[in-house]
């Protein structure tokens, strides 16, 4: 329902995610090797596929894609929180 072209707070719905499912995180930071270590550690004991996504024009920042099968919302959010609080990580998407 829209009032004054603004969505109603009651209309905001969370997407339904069925588990287990494949999930991807984009992790951005300065040290590519350290980022890989952080991702591997945060996702353990699950197997994670890590690929280089992009490097900033001056080469200071790298973004890596981390893809894995998560078994529950708790696991998915736990990995996100671990990545988000890691010192080597600037941004997690």
C-alpha positions in Angstrom: 0.0 0.0 0.0 1.4 3.4 -1.0 0.5 6.6 0.8 2.0 9.8 -0.6 4.2 7.7 -2.8 5.9 6.1 0.2 5.8 2.4 0.8 3.9 1.4 4.0 6.1 0.0 6.7 3.6 -2.9 7.0 4.3 -3.9 3.3 8.0 -4.6 3.7 8.5 -8.4 3.4 11.6 -10.4 3.8 12.4 -12.7 1.0 11.7 -16.4 1.6 14.9 -18.4 1.4 14.8 -22.2 1.3 17.7 -23.9 2.9 20.1 -25.4 2.0 20.9 -23.0 -0.8 23.9 -21.5 -2.6 24.8 -18.1 -1.2 27.3 -15.5 -2.4 29.1 -12.8 -0.5 31.2 -10.1 -2.1 34.1 -9.2 0.3 36.1 -6.0 -0.3 39.5 -5.1 1.3 43.1 -4.1 0.6 45.0 -7.4 1.0 43.8 -10.1 -1.4 45.7 -12.9 0.4 44.4 -11.9 3.8 40.8 -11.7 2.5 41.0 -15.2 1.2 42.2 -16.4 4.6 39.4 -14.5 6.4 36.8 -15.9 4.1 38.1 -19.5 4.4 38.1 -19.2 8.2 34.7 -17.6 8.4 33.1 -20.3 6.3 34.8 -23.3 7.9 34.0 -26.1 8.0 31.9 -25.5 4.9 33.6 -25.6 1.5 33.8 -22.2 -0.1 34.7 -21.2 -3.7 36.6 -17.9 -3.8 37.1 -16.0 -7.0 38.6 -12.5 -7.7 35.9 -10.1 -8.8 37.5 -6.7 -9.3 40.4 -4.5 -8.4 40.2 -0.7 -7.9 41.8 1.5 -10.6 44.8 2.2 -8.4 45.1 -1.4 -7.2 44.4 -0.5 -3.6 41.2 -2.5 -3.1 40.2 -5.9 -4.2 36.8 -7.5 -4.2 36.4 -11.3 -4.0 33.3 -13.4 -4.5 32.8 -16.2 -2.0 30.2 -18.8 -2.9 29.1 -21.7 -0.7 26.1 -23.8 0.3 24.6 -22.5 3.5 22.4 -24.9 5.5 20.3 -22.3 7.5 19.7 -18.6 8.1 21.7 -18.8 11.3 24.8 -20.1 9.4 24.3 -17.5 6.6 24.1 -14.6 9.1 26.9 -16.0 11.3 29.3 -16.0 8.3 28.2 -12.5 7.4 28.8 -11.2 10.9 32.2 -12.8 11.1 33.3 -11.3 7.7 31.9 -7.9 8.6 33.9 -7.7 11.9 37.2 -8.9 10.4 39.9 -6.2 10.4 41.0 -7.0 6.8 37.4 -6.5 5.5 36.2 -3.1 4.5 32.8 -4.1 3.1 30.7 -7.2 2.8 27.8 -7.4 0.4 
